[in-house]
Amino acid sequence: MKAQLSAREKKALYFKNLHQILEDYTKIFVVADIRKSLRGQAVLLFGKKTMVRCCMRKFVEEHPGHPIEKLIDMVHGNIGLVFVNGDMSAVRETILSNRVPAPARVGVVAHVDVIVPAGPTGCDPGQTSFFQALNIATKINKSQIEIINPVPLILKGQKVLPGQAALLDKLNIRPFSYGMAIKHVYDDGAIYDPVVLDLKESDILAKFFSGVNKVAALSLAIGYPTLASLPHSINNAFRKLVAIVIAEGMNYSFEKAEPFKAFLADPSAFAVAAAPAAADAAAPAAEEKKEEEEEEEEDVDMSGGGLFGGDDDDW
């Protein structure tokens, strides 16, 4: 028979286990409930908050400067820790997807709107007064009470009343659901809100490019060159060089400025060059239109519908 551990031995074993987990994992979710579906993906740790904090402080004493010290002050209330070394987003999805339907109990604050659907209730006609007391329009259909229209029974933020709870219980409706709630995310020393995990790579890139544009604008405004402003500076310098080259009386030129000088010297040449391209584009449309007209002409019956006889008729 296995000997039971004393309270001191259990505490020492708990400390040893938490110390090992803190050494092995660098990412932690701080959650407010427990589910078993994370087995194999993460390590779940629950215990008295005072014991967890005490263990973390001793761990920091043994590992001076360890970033886990930032998490100690967040260990309060009815919380647990989920230790992860893999993809935090995938584990988070698993955590949030594990929700259990729950009945509406008297005095509970609704976290969603509760709407009773229209249709048969399974209640006998003798219970009509119960629905009338809740101002729910009903009718009798096939020896049972039927709700005529959907009923918004409880609004979000309201407390569940006894009559409402009794009705939902009669109809076997479980309007609420409960599960794990992630409070904070610890990622190798950084602590942030769980909503950060909702950011996609495209969102991060958009924010990055927005920042780059602001840096470029500031750099150009104060005349301080940076990598962000370099393409704009080169573009502005090119424009200024072309403006100098095309100035009247300027004989100097360079290769990239020649098209601009040629256009200013004879704009009609570019108009003539553009005309064949436009004609080529219009030619297929004209040919198609001509073909349609020829088809229409072929379809016209010029024989008078046999009024003047056919080609084979003898006169």
C-alpha positions as CSV (number, residue, x, y, z in Angstrom):
1,M,0.0,0.0,0.0
2,K,1.4,3.4,-1.0
3,A,2.2,5.6,1.9
4,Q,0.5,9.0,2.0
5,L,2.6,12.1,2.0
6,S,2.5,14.5,4.8
7,A,1.5,18.1,4.2
8,R,5.2,19.2,4.4
9,E,6.2,16.5,1.8
10,K,3.4,17.5,-0.5
11,K,4.5,21.1,-0.3
12,A,8.1,20.2,-1.0
13,L,7.0,18.1,-4.0
14,Y,4.8,20.9,-5.3
15,F,7.8,23.3,-5.1
16,K,10.0,20.9,-6.9
17,N,7.5,20.4,-9.7
18,L,6.9,24.1,-10.2
19,H,10.7,24.8,-10.2
20,Q,11.2,22.2,-12.9
21,I,8.3,23.7,-15.0
22,L,9.7,27.2,-14.6
23,E,13.0,26.0,-16.0
24,D,11.5,24.0,-18.9
25,Y,8.9,26.5,-20.2
26,T,9.2,30.1,-21.4
27,K,5.6,30.8,-22.3
28,I,2.7,30.9,-19.8
29,F,-1.1,31.6,-20.0
30,V,-2.7,32.8,-16.8
31,V,-6.2,31.3,-16.9
32,A,-9.2,31.2,-14.6
33,D,-10.5,27.6,-15.1
34,I,-9.3,24.1,-16.0
35,R,-10.0,21.7,-18.8
36,K,-8.3,18.4,-19.7
37,S,-8.2,18.8,-23.4
38,L,-4.8,20.5,-23.3
39,R,-3.1,17.2,-22.2
40,G,-0.1,16.6,-24.4
41,Q,0.0,20.3,-25.6
42,A,0.7,22.1,-22.4
43,V,1.3,21.7,-18.7
44,L,-1.5,22.9,-16.4
45,L,-0.7,24.1,-12.9
46,F,-3.2,25.0,-10.2
47,G,-2.7,25.5,-6.5
48,K,-3.0,28.0,-3.7
49,K,-1.9,31.4,-4.9
50,T,0.2,32.1,-1.8
51,M,2.1,28.8,-2.4
52,V,2.6,29.6,-6.1
53,R,4.0,33.1,-5.3
54,C,6.2,31.7,-2.6
55,C,7.6,29.1,-4.9
56,M,8.2,31.7,-7.7
57,R,10.1,34.0,-5.3
58,K,12.4,31.1,-4.2
59,F,12.9,30.3,-7.8
60,V,14.0,33.9,-8.6
61,E,16.3,33.8,-5.6
62,E,18.0,30.7,-7.0
63,H,18.0,32.3,-10.6
64,P,18.7,36.0,-10.0
65,G,17.4,38.2,-12.8
66,H,15.0,35.6,-14.2
67,P,12.1,37.4,-16.0
68,I,9.5,35.2,-14.2
69,E,9.7,37.7,-11.4
70,K,7.4,40.0,-13.4
71,L,4.6,37.4,-13.2
72,I,4.5,37.0,-9.4
73,D,2.3,40.1,-8.8
74,M,-0.3,38.7,-11.3
75,V,-0.8,35.5,-9.4
76,H,-3.9,36.4,-7.4
77,G,-7.5,35.3,-7.3
78,N,-8.8,31.9,-8.6
79,I,-6.3,31.4,-11.4
80,G,-4.1,28.7,-12.9
81,L,-1.1,28.6,-15.2
82,V,-0.8,26.9,-18.6
83,F,2.9,26.4,-19.6
84,V,3.5,26.2,-23.3
85,N,6.6,25.8,-25.4
86,G,4.9,25.5,-28.8
87,D,2.5,27.7,-30.8
88,M,0.6,29.8,-28.2
89,S,-2.1,30.7,-30.7
90,A,-3.0,27.0,-31.3
91,V,-3.1,26.3,-27.6
92,R,-5.2,29.5,-27.0
93,E,-7.8,28.2,-29.6
94,T,-8.0,24.9,-27.8
95,I,-8.6,26.7,-24.5
96,L,-11.3,29.0,-25.8
97,S,-13.1,26.3,-27.8
98,N,-13.7,24.3,-24.6
99,R,-16.9,25.8,-23.4
100,V,-19.6,23.9,-21.5
101,P,-23.4,24.8,-21.8
102,A,-24.9,25.8,-18.4
103,P,-28.4,26.5,-17.3
104,A,-29.7,29.9,-16.2
105,R,-29.6,30.1,-12.5
106,V,-31.5,32.7,-10.4
107,G,-29.4,35.8,-9.7
108,V,-26.7,35.1,-12.3
109,V,-25.9,38.0,-14.6
110,A,-26.4,37.2,-18.3
111,H,-23.3,37.6,-20.4
112,V,-25.4,37.2,-23.6
113,D,-28.9,38.0,-24.8
114,V,-31.3,35.1,-24.2
115,I,-34.0,34.6,-26.8
116,V,-36.6,31.9,-26.5
117,P,-37.5,30.6,-30.1
118,A,-41.0,30.3,-31.4
119,G,-42.5,26.9,-31.7
120,P,-43.9,24.0,-29.7
121,T,-42.8,23.9,-26.0
122,G,-43.9,20.3,-25.0
123,C,-46.0,21.8,-22.2
124,D,-49.6,20.8,-21.7
125,P,-52.4,23.5,-22.0
126,G,-52.8,23.6,-18.3
127,Q,-49.6,25.6,-18.0
128,T,-50.8,28.5,-20.1
129,S,-51.1,30.8,-17.1
130,F,-47.3,30.3,-16.5
131,F,-46.5,31.8,-19.9
132,Q,-49.1,34.5,-19.5
133,A,-47.4,35.6,-16.3
134,L,-44.2,36.2,-18.3
135,N,-46.2,38.1,-21.1
136,I,-45.4,35.4,-23.7
137,A,-48.0,35.1,-26.5
138,T,-48.9,31.4,-27.0
139,K,-51.5,29.2,-28.7
140,I,-52.6,25.6,-28.3
141,N,-51.5,23.4,-31.2
142,K,-51.8,19.6,-31.1
143,S,-52.6,19.5,-27.4
144,Q,-49.5,21.5,-26.4
145,I,-48.5,25.1,-25.9
146,E,-46.8,26.7,-28.8
147,I,-44.9,30.1,-28.6
148,I,-46.1,32.3,-31.4
149,N,-43.1,34.7,-31.8
150,P,-39.5,34.6,-30.6
151,V,-39.2,36.2,-27.1
152,P,-36.2,38.2,-25.9
153,L,-36.4,36.9,-22.4
154,I,-33.1,38.2,-20.8
155,L,-30.9,41.0,-22.0
156,K,-27.1,41.0,-21.6
157,G,-26.2,42.4,-18.2
158,Q,-29.5,41.6,-16.6
159,K,-29.9,39.2,-13.6
160,V,-31.9,36.1,-14.2
161,L,-35.2,36.2,-12.4
162,P,-37.0,33.1,-10.9
163,G,-39.7,33.0,-13.5
164,Q,-37.2,33.3,-16.3
165,A,-35.0,30.5,-14.9
166,A,-38.1,28.2,-14.4
167,L,-39.2,28.8,-18.1
168,L,-35.8,28.0,-19.5
169,D,-35.6,24.9,-17.3
170,K,-39.1,23.8,-18.6
171,L,-37.9,24.3,-22.2
172,N,-34.6,22.5,-21.5
173,I,-32.7,25.6,-22.8
174,R,-29.1,26.2,-21.5
175,P,-28.4,29.7,-22.7
176,F,-25.0,30.2,-21.1
177,S,-21.7,28.6,-21.6
178,Y,-18.6,28.7,-19.4
179,G,-15.0,27.8,-20.0
180,M,-11.4,29.0,-19.5
181,A,-10.7,32.7,-19.6
182,I,-7.2,33.8,-20.4
183,K,-6.2,36.8,-18.3
184,H,-2.6,37.4,-19.2
185,V,0.1,36.0,-21.5
186,Y,3.7,35.6,-20.4
187,D,6.2,35.1,-23.3
188,D,9.8,34.7,-22.2
189,G,9.8,37.8,-20.0
190,A,7.2,39.9,-21.9
191,I,3.7,40.1,-20.4
192,Y,0.8,41.3,-22.6
193,D,-2.9,41.1,-23.1
194,P,-4.3,38.0,-24.9
195,V,-5.8,40.1,-27.7
196,V,-2.3,40.5,-29.1
197,L,-2.5,36.9,-30.2
198,D,-5.4,37.9,-32.5
199,L,-3.0,40.0,-34.6
200,K,-2.1,38.4,-38.0
201,E,1.1,38.8,-39.9
202,S,-0.6,41.2,-42.3
203,D,-1.7,43.4,-39.4
204,I,1.8,43.6,-38.1
205,L,3.2,44.4,-41.6
206,A,0.6,47.1,-42.0
207,K,1.6,48.7,-38.7
208,F,5.3,48.4,-39.6
209,F,4.9,50.1,-43.0
210,S,2.7,52.8,-41.4
211,G,5.6,53.5,-39.0
212,V,8.2,53.5,-41.8
213,N,6.1,56.1,-43.7
214,K,6.0,58.3,-40.6
215,V,9.8,58.0,-40.1
216,A,10.3,58.8,-43.8
217,A,8.1,61.9,-43.6
218,L,9.9,63.1,-40.5
219,S,13.3,62.5,-42.0
220,L,12.4,64.4,-45.2
221,A,11.0,67.3,-43.1
222,I,14.1,67.8,-41.0
223,G,16.6,66.9,-43.7
224,Y,18.0,63.9,-41.8
225,P,18.6,60.9,-44.1
226,T,17.5,57.4,-43.0
227,L,16.9,54.1,-44.7
228,A,13.2,54.9,-44.7
229,S,13.6,58.2,-46.5
230,L,16.4,57.1,-48.9
231,P,14.1,56.1,-51.8
232,H,12.1,59.3,-51.5
233,S,15.4,61.4,-51.4
234,I,16.7,59.6,-54.6
235,N,13.3,60.2,-56.3
236,N,13.3,63.9,-55.4
237,A,17.0,64.3,-56.5
238,F,16.2,62.7,-59.9
239,R,13.3,65.1,-60.4
240,K,15.5,68.1,-59.6
241,L,18.2,66.8,-62.0
242,V,15.6,66.4,-64.8
243,A,14.3,69.9,-64.2
244,I,17.8,71.3,-64.5
245,V,18.6,69.3,-67.7
246,I,15.3,70.3,-69.5
247,A,15.8,74.0,-68.6
248,E,16.1,76.3,-71.6
249,G,19.7,76.8,-72.8
250,M,21.1,73.7,-71.0
251,N,23.2,71.5,-73.3
252,Y,24.1,68.9,-70.7
253,S,22.0,65.7,-70.4
254,F,22.0,62.1,-69.2
255,E,20.4,58.9,-70.4
256,K,17.3,58.8,-68.1
257,A,16.5,62.4,-68.9
258,E,16.4,62.0,-72.7
259,P,12.7,60.8,-72.9
260,F,11.6,64.0,-71.1
261,K,13.7,66.2,-73.4
262,A,12.4,64.4,-76.5
263,F,8.8,64.9,-75.3
264,L,9.2,68.6,-74.7
265,A,11.0,69.0,-78.0
266,D,8.2,67.4,-80.1
267,P,5.1,66.3,-78.2
268,S,3.3,65.5,-81.5
269,A,5.7,62.6,-82.1
270,F,4.5,60.9,-79.0
271,A,0.9,61.6,-80.0
272,V,1.6,59.9,-83.4
273,A,3.2,56.9,-81.7
274,A,0.2,56.5,-79.4
275,A,-2.3,56.7,-82.3
276,P,-1.3,53.3,-83.9
277,A,-1.6,51.6,-80.6
278,A,-5.1,53.0,-80.2
279,A,-6.0,52.0,-83.7
280,D,-4.7,48.5,-83.1
281,A,-6.9,48.2,-80.1
282,A,-10.0,49.5,-82.0
283,A,-9.4,47.3,-85.0
284,P,-10.6,44.0,-83.4
285,A,-13.8,45.8,-82.2
286,A,-14.4,47.1,-85.7
287,E,-13.9,43.7,-87.3
288,E,-16.2,42.1,-84.8
289,K,-18.9,44.7,-85.6
290,K,-18.5,44.2,-89.3
291,E,-18.8,40.4,-88.9
292,E,-22.0,40.9,-86.9
293,E,-23.5,43.1,-89.7
294,E,-22.6,40.5,-92.4
295,E,-24.4,37.8,-90.4
296,E,-27.5,40.0,-90.1
297,E,-27.5,40.6,-93.8
298,E,-27.3,36.8,-94.5
299,D,-30.3,36.2,-92.2
300,V,-32.5,38.7,-94.1
301,D,-35.0,36.8,-96.4
302,M,-35.2,38.7,-99.8
303,S,-37.4,36.1,-101.5
304,G,-40.6,37.5,-100.1
305,G,-41.3,34.4,-98.1
306,G,-42.3,32.5,-101.3
307,L,-44.6,35.3,-102.5
308,F,-42.8,35.4,-105.9
309,G,-42.0,31.7,-106.1
310,G,-38.9,29.8,-105.4
311,D,-35.8,29.4,-107.5
312,D,-37.0,26.0,-108.8
313,D,-40.5,27.1,-109.7
314,D,-41.4,26.9,-113.5
315,W,-42.9,30.1,-115.1
